[in-house]
Amino acid sequence: MEVTLRQLRAFTALARTGGFTRAAESLHITQSALSGLIKELESQLGVRLVDRNTRRIQLSEVGREFHSVATRILRDLDGALENIDNLKRLRRGIVRIAAPQLMASTLIPEVIASFRREHPDIQVHLLDCAVENAITQAVRGEVDISIGPHREGLTELSADPLFDLPFMAVFPPGHPLESLKRIHWTDLVRYPLIALQGQFTDRLALDLYRMADIPAIHPSHEVAFMSTALSMVSAGLGVTAGLPYARTLVDLYGLRMRPLLDPVIRRQFFIYSRLHASPPPATQAFVRHLHEHVGERDWGTPG
């Protein structure tokens, strides 16, 4: 038994209008084509759905029962198709993002605000967390995309490069570093260093040793979030190193940010999503917007 959508639409139009002529007109087909669809449907079901006479038609008892089922099927289908069309046209949808706490308080709100101006019907949910936790959210499928630095062994995720930025020195105004024309890493590590816990400091120390044979760094404080480090720098407790996307928060604290040289150490960040999973249209649109926003930024380069 193969009942088609055309047959169901023909039957419900006939029941709605009460006549072959008006039903055919509503579907923009000929009356003979409509009659043929009704006959095909009755043949498929093996029952008479419509009682015909010279004046009008009426549904049989089986037809009345079948009409309620057919109407519900078409209503659900039309609703699903409308939802899909709305998703495609970005008239609805949800984007779930996980981002490191610093990025979630600087770059990402700017992107969300400009994206919502273009697509006011799309909801964007932002989860701010530690760097490693942000990537884990994508592995677990709890968000559509995560943003984070390069990490080895992420076989379950696809990695879309977002930006590649150099480390910058961050210090309070009036600090001795401010008088230097060029700030080297050896200049920075002479002062109490406030750094992030975990892989951030470990990888930084390894890069410094490999690229410039700078001895192991020993932070005076290790904190979970860069916003805490900036607050401590603002309080005069030391200096730190961060990436240029933090500039809005650096400026908010009234701090100075300058390129770090010899060596220039860079960090590449990626947009992570689950491998082989098709992102919904709203997520695709947000990722495009994020790339455009980052591409328009002038964060500067050490020199």
Buried (B, 14 or more C-beta within 10 A) or exposed (E): EEBEEBBBBBBBBBBEBEEBEBBBBBBEBEBEEBBBBBBBBBEEBEEEBBEEEEEEBEBBEEBEEBBEEBBEBBEEEEEEEEEEEBBEEBBBBEBBBBBBBBBBBBBBBEBBEBBBEEBEEBEBEBBBBBBBBBBBBBBEEEBBBBBBBEBEEBEBBBBBEBBEBBBBBBBBEEBEBEEEEEBBBEBBBEBBBBBBBEEBBEBBBEBBEEEBEBEEBEBEBBBBBBBBBBBBBBEEBBBBBBBBBBBEBBEBBEBBBBBBBBBBBBBEBBBBBBEEEEBBBBBBBBBEBBBEBBEEBEBBEBE
